[in-house]
Amino acid sequence: MGMAQKFLWHLANSECFTKPIDFLCYGGAQENIGKEDIGNILIAFPPAEEQRAIAAFLDRKTAEIDALVTKIHGAIDRLKEYRTALISAAATGKIDIRDLI
């Protein structure tokens, strides 16, 4: 995917784009929006070089956030394992928890 497409992808997933659409949706259980409504949404497009810079920045920051989320999920999984091991050790008498209560 080229940088211009990445910029559009980031834009389409931003609140700058989704909020006006949410506002224009109408209907009950099945919300709808018309082509004319979408056509009337104003979107600012910076110059191509700025679009590339924005998309590259967002890609870098998104990758950093994804890496942090992966580390956090790993830490949570390890803590769950430690908890399970601690409960098992306490239940089988391998550790004395009487002084801890």
Summary of the structure (lengths in Angstrom):
residues: 101
radius of gyration: 24.7
end to end distance: 58.2
largest distance: 71.4
contacts: 197
relative contact order: 0.09
helix: 71%
strand: 2%
